[in-house]
Amino acid sequence: MEFTEERLSPQTAVFAAGHQAICTFVNDQATADTIKTLSVVGVKMIAQRAAGYDRIDLNAAKTFGMTVARVPAYSPYAVAEMGISLLLSVNRKISLASNRVKMANFTLDEGLMGMDIYGKTIGVMGTGKIGAILCNIIIGFGAKLICYDVFENDAVKAAGGVYVNEKEELYAQSDVIFLMMPLLPPTKHTIHRGMLSQLKKGVILINTSRGGLVDTQALLEGLSTGQIGGVGMDVYENEGDYFFRDWSARNIPDANLVSLLGHHKVVLTAHQAFFTKEAVSKIVTTTLENLRDFANGKTGWDHPNNCIPVPKQ
């Protein structure tokens, strides 16, 4: 086993020569060209140590006969709890308040005022495993829970969640919106300029799922007009060049990212929602199991945690 801090690319793929498998993380780009290079140097498996695999070209992997396995679940509680943490931080101005107190400024003013979550309407878009856990937490606040998902979750409905038929209904009613769905072609830029006017004025937006769900320029526009009252995000659509790296001594060329970092209504963390002791332990254990299964002959669609879609019969 060998390690490298380089991100996966067509250029770095050659580092895998002599190995049957590589282990990738959320911001590694396994494009078609990269997978072709990996195949040429003898790689037969990509072990993704995350649940998401939107940066892996599964069609190319299938073409080159490569097995792709992921960690389908590690700690959905970690991500759901992080979403709530971001909401409370944005709503109650925790970061601003902490910085002021550290400077011995103990005054209160309108800039620190938040709102009760109790009694508010909270919209959750995406009610899979993580979204369902989030819904249970939200109900504990005494909030009204409305949801949108193409697949309704019976457990969420039993807990008190009410599904709406159209996204626009959720936009219009919600004081807070959580984005909890995967990044797929239909969900890319769910938050975009054309839907800003449909949002309830001053809505708080929380995203712990995938950065590509949000058009950043539209988000900044919504913040500047007050249509969006605050944002908590653990992901960013162009995070690949920045997250999990130290840029503190360098100039960041991404103007949108700089704007987010300097905005007083934005709380941005660097894709750490998963980062708990329990989740990391599960990621390590499952990734090693995935590699062991591959070594034992469970390849392609036969692998327990296969990512490549099985053809319809």
ABEGO torsion letter per residue (X at the ends): XBBBABBBBAAAAAAABGBABBBBBAABBBBAAAAAAAAAAGBABBBBBBABAAABBAAAAAAAGBBBBBBABABAAAAAAAAAAAAAAAAAGAAAAAAAAAAGBABBBAAABBBBABGBBBBBBEABAAAAAAAAAAAAAGBBBBBBBABBBAAAAAAGBBBBABAAAAAAABABBBBABBBBAAABGABBAAAAAABBBGBBBBBABBAAABBAAAAAAAAAAGABABBBBABBAAAAAABGBBAAABBBABAAAAAAAABAABBBBBGAAABBAAAAAAAAAAAAAAAAAAAAGBBEAABAABABBBBBX
